Amino acid sequence: MGVRERQEREREEVRQKILEAARELFIAEGYRSVSIRKIAEKIEYSPAALYSYFPSKDDLYFALAEEGFRALFNFTNLELEGSLDSIRAGFLRYYQFSRLHPEYFDLMFVDRTVPRIGRDWERFSFVIQMIDDVCKALRRAIDAGVFPPETDPEVAFHILWAAVHGPATAALCQRLAPDEDPDALARDTLEAALAGLRAGIPTTFKPSQCNEPTALTAAKRGDEDVPS
C-alpha cells in the first residue's frame, strides 16, 4: 500500500470515528445539546481537527442522515412487482428498519432539532428516486386491479407510509405499554390501510410536490418551506 492510499484510509477511519461519536451523542443528548467541542472531547481530538473533516455540526448531521437514508434504501429496496404481497413486504421493511436501526431512525425522523435536509437536498436526491420507485410499483398495482383505478399512487404511498411510521415512532419513543406489541400494531395498521385502499375509501389527503423536480429546484434556492 502506497503512502497516498494509507493516508486516505487513515483519514476515512478518523472520519468514521467522528461520525460514530456524533451519532452516539446526538442520540443520547439530542442534536441541539451537542457541540463540536463535545464531540471532539469524546474522541480526544481538538475541535480544529474535526472542522478539517466537517465544516459545521450541520454537515456532520447531513453525513449521518445520508448514511441512514442509504441504509434504509438498501434495506427496503425489494423488487416491487406491483403485487399486493410485494407492496406489503416493502412497507413492512420500513418498519423493520426502525427496529433494527433505531439510532438512524431517531435522527432521520424523530429528533425535531436537527437541520432540515431540504437545505442540502441535492445530496438526498436519491430519496426522491426511492419514493418514485414505490409510487411506480403502486401504479402497477392499480393497473393490475389490486387497487381501484381511481387510486392516486402518491396518496396511497403516504397512507401506507403513515400506517407503518406511526407504530415505528411509538415503539422508538416508548409510547406503548410493556405488554403491547409494536410489531403486531404495525402489521395491523398496514393491513387496515391496504384494506381501505382496496375498498376504495374516499381520501382527502393532498400530497405536496416535495418529491417533484420543482421542489428540488426550490431546495437549491434554499426555500425553507421545502419539508424534510
N, C-alpha and C positions, 0 to 999 in steps of 0.2 A: 504494500500500500504506500502510495506516494505521500509527500508532505501535504499537498493540497487536499487529497482525499481524507487524510487523517484529521486535518483541521476542520473540514466540513462535517465529518462525523462527530467530532467533539462539540462543535457548535450546535449541531442538531440535538445532541444529548443534553446540553445545557438548556436549550430551548424547551425540550420536553420536561426537564426538571422544573423550570419556571412555570410551565402550564399546569403541571401536577400540583404544585404548591398553591397556585392561584385557584385552581378548581376546589381544592380542599378548604381553603379559607373562604371563598365565595359561598360555598355550601354551608359551612359552619357558622359564619358570621353575617352573611348577606353581602351582596356586592357593594352596597353603599358604605358599609362599615370598614371595608378593606382598602388599605392604601398600598401603593407601590413599595413604600418603605417596609410595611409589614410583610409583604411577600418576600422582599429581599432578605429580611431578617430570618425568615423561616428556612431559607436555603443557604444562609450565611454568605450572601453576596451584597455588594453595595448597590444602592438604588441606581447609580450611574450605569452599572453593568447591565441591569435589567432594561434600562432605557435604550441600550445599544441593540437590544433584541425587539423590544416593543416600545414604540414612541409614547404610548399612554396606557392607562388602565383600560380604556375602552378597546384599544387594539388587542389587549390580552383577552378581553371578553369575546371579541369577534373571532379570534383564533379558536377559542374553546367552543363557541357556538357553531363554527364551521365544522369542527370535528364532530360535534354532536349531530348536526343535521346530516352529515355524510354517513355517520354510523346508522342513523335512522333510515336513510335512503337505502343503504346496503342491506339492512335487516329486513326492510319491508318490500324490497324490490323483487317481488314474485312475478311470475308470468300471469298477469291478469288477463284471462281469456275472455272475460265478459260473462262468465258463468256465475251463478249465484254463489257456488262454493268458493270460487277463487276470490270474489269480492269480499265475502265473509272472512276468509282467511287473511286477506290483505289488511283489513281494518283491525282484526284481532292481533295481528303482528304489531301494529302501532301500540296497542295496549300492552302487549308483552314487552315491547321495548322499554316502556316506562317502568316496568317491574325489574327488568334486567339491568337497566342503566338509569337508576333514579337520580344520580348526580347530574347527568346530562339533561334529563327531562326537567329537573328543577330549574337549571339555568336557562333552558330554552323556553319554558312555558310558565313557570310558577313565580320566580322572583321578579317582581314588577319594578325593581330599582335598576335593572340592567338597561344599557342603552338599546334603542330601537334598531333592529337590523336594517330598517329602511334607510338608515344613514350610510350603509355600506352594501346596498342591495346588489350591485354587480357581483360582489363576492358570493352572494347567495342565489344567483340566478338559476342554479341547478334545482333549487326548491320549486321554482316556477315549473320547471320541466317535470318534476316529480308529481306535482298536483295535476298538471296537464295530462300525464300518462294515466293517472287514476280516472280523470274525467273521460278520457277516451275509452277506457275499459267500461265505464258506466254507460257511455253512449252505445257501445257494442251490446251491452246487456239490454238496453232499451230496444235496440233494433232487433234483438233476438227474442223479444217478448217477455224477458224476465221482469221488466217494469213497464207500466203503461206508456204508450207512445208520447203522451204529453209531458212526461217527466223531464225536468231540467237537470242535466247531469251535474251542473255546478251546485245547484240546490241540494241534490241528492248527496253529493260529496260532503257538503257542510253538515247535513243532518247525520250522516253516518259517522263523520269525524267527531261530532259533538257527543254521539252515543257512547264512544269509547274514551273520549278525552275526559268526560266527567268522572267516570269511575277511576281512571288513572290518577287524576288530580286528587280525588277524595282519598284514595289509598295513600298517595305520597304525603298528603297533609294530615293523615291520620284522622280523618273526619268520619270514619265508620267505627261502630262498636267492635270490641275484640272478637265477638262471635259472628260478625258479618263478613261474608266472603266477597272481596272486591272482584275476584275472577268471575264468580257467578254473576255479580252485578253487571260486569262488562259484557258477558255473553248475553244476558237477558236484555239489556238496553239495546244492544246491537240487533238482536233478533226482533225486538219490538219496532225498531226503526226500519229494518228491512221489510217487516210485515206491513207496516203502514205505507211505505213507498209502493210496495207491490199491490196494495189495495187501492192505490190512487188517492190517498187522503189529500185534501186541499192543503197547500202550503202558502205561507205568507212571507217567508224569509226571502230577501233580495240580496244576493251576493254582490259585493263591491267588485271593482275591476283591479284589485291589487295583484292578481296573478296574470294580468294582461300587459302587453308592451307599453301601454300608456302609463301604467303605474311605475314600470321600470324607468321610464323617462322621467317621471316625476321624482322618483328616488334619486336619480342622478342630479336633479336640480336641487336636491336637499329638501324636498317637500316634507315637512314634519307631519303631515296628515297621513302619510303612507303607513298603514298598520303593519306591525311585525307579526 
